[in-house]
Amino acid sequence: QVQLVESGGGLVQPGGSLRLSCAASGTILSAWRMGWYRQAPGKQRELVAHITSGGTTNYADSVKGRFTIPRDSAKNTVYLQMNSLKPEDTAVYYCNHYSTFYDAWGQGTQVTVSS
């Protein structure tokens, strides 16, 4: 199995920055995809960004140019660096680790963008 531990959420003013972390442990295969999803109240969960073990990244159009998803392979950790935050970025952010045999989710961390 794969376990995920998220951290880094909180309250930030519009235009500010925040960094989320997601550390994976357990059975980490050589090929995987890790990413961040978010769910705002009354809305469906949506992809924010993901990165593959090969380094390929994908971003939602709404966050392109503002968010990045760096990784530390040695620590099995991915981050979500969020800059120029907007009130519409407010949501619970979930980390996901997907591989051939596992589809694991973190517990979620709240991000609130408000003045």
C-alpha positions as semicolon CSV with decimal commas, in nm:
position;residue;x (nm);y (nm);z (nm)
1;Q;0,000;0,000;0,000
2;V;0,091;0,364;-0,030
3;Q;0,038;0,618;0,245
4;L;0,035;0,993;0,190
5;V;0,092;1,270;0,443
6;E;0,002;1,623;0,342
7;S;0,095;1,951;0,503
8;G;0,109;2,321;0,433
9;G;-0,245;2,447;0,401
10;G;-0,374;2,761;0,567
11;L;-0,512;3,110;0,525
12;V;-0,345;3,350;0,285
13;Q;-0,435;3,687;0,139
14;P;-0,508;3,730;-0,232
15;G;-0,184;3,760;-0,425
16;G;0,004;3,563;-0,164
17;S;0,187;3,232;-0,185
18;L;0,160;2,897;-0,017
19;R;0,340;2,565;-0,053
20;L;0,182;2,227;0,005
21;S;0,381;1,910;0,066
22;C;0,288;1,546;0,011
23;A;0,516;1,269;0,130
24;A;0,454;0,916;0,006
25;S;0,561;0,601;0,185
26;G;0,502;0,229;0,149
27;T;0,524;0,044;-0,181
28;I;0,649;0,301;-0,429
29;L;0,683;0,152;-0,775
30;S;0,927;0,281;-1,034
31;A;0,648;0,424;-1,248
32;W;0,394;0,651;-1,081
33;R;0,204;0,974;-1,108
34;M;0,153;1,209;-0,816
35;G;-0,064;1,510;-0,817
36;W;-0,290;1,755;-0,645
37;Y;-0,664;1,782;-0,676
38;R;-0,896;2,028;-0,510
39;Q;-1,259;2,046;-0,415
40;A;-1,443;2,366;-0,336
41;P;-1,778;2,365;-0,154
42;G;-2,056;2,255;-0,385
43;K;-1,817;2,166;-0,666
44;Q;-1,665;1,848;-0,800
45;R;-1,308;1,750;-0,727
46;E;-1,081;1,873;-1,003
47;L;-0,723;1,818;-1,110
48;V;-0,484;2,098;-1,021
49;A;-0,152;1,952;-1,135
50;H;0,034;1,626;-1,156
51;I;0,381;1,499;-1,227
52;T;0,496;1,158;-1,342
53;S;0,798;0,960;-1,233
54;G;0,951;1,060;-1,566
55;G;0,909;1,427;-1,486
56;T;0,617;1,509;-1,715
57;T;0,386;1,770;-1,568
58;N;0,031;1,870;-1,640
59;Y;-0,158;2,172;-1,506
60;A;-0,516;2,286;-1,505
61;D;-0,563;2,591;-1,724
62;S;-0,681;2,791;-1,423
63;V;-0,344;2,755;-1,247
64;K;-0,098;2,766;-1,536
65;G;0,167;3,029;-1,477
66;R;0,083;3,053;-1,106
67;F;0,133;2,702;-0,965
68;T;0,420;2,458;-1,003
69;I;0,465;2,101;-0,886
70;P;0,829;2,037;-0,794
71;R;0,935;1,706;-0,650
72;D;1,208;1,555;-0,434
73;S;1,243;1,200;-0,562
74;A;1,484;1,102;-0,285
75;K;1,214;1,184;-0,029
76;N;0,919;1,055;-0,238
77;T;0,772;1,398;-0,190
78;V;0,593;1,634;-0,424
79;Y;0,504;1,993;-0,354
80;L;0,251;2,236;-0,486
81;Q;0,397;2,584;-0,501
82;M;0,106;2,826;-0,530
83;N;0,175;3,188;-0,620
84;S;-0,056;3,479;-0,701
85;L;-0,335;3,308;-0,514
86;K;-0,693;3,409;-0,585
87;P;-1,010;3,371;-0,375
88;E;-1,131;3,114;-0,628
89;D;-0,836;2,892;-0,533
90;T;-1,004;2,835;-0,197
91;A;-1,067;2,462;-0,158
92;V;-0,960;2,146;0,015
93;Y;-0,651;2,020;-0,164
94;Y;-0,589;1,647;-0,189
95;C;-0,270;1,468;-0,282
96;N;-0,293;1,159;-0,501
97;H;-0,043;0,885;-0,580
98;Y;-0,130;0,658;-0,873
99;S;0,057;0,354;-1,001
100;T;-0,028;0,018;-1,154
101;F;-0,155;-0,132;-0,829
102;Y;-0,226;0,166;-0,607
103;D;-0,447;0,471;-0,611
104;A;-0,391;0,649;-0,280
105;W;-0,532;0,976;-0,149
106;G;-0,420;1,207;0,124
107;Q;-0,648;1,336;0,398
108;G;-0,683;1,679;0,241
109;T;-0,564;2,018;0,353
110;Q;-0,765;2,338;0,354
111;V;-0,644;2,638;0,156
112;T;-0,835;2,961;0,211
113;V;-0,757;3,274;0,011
114;S;-0,922;3,573;0,170
115;S;-0,848;3,925;0,285
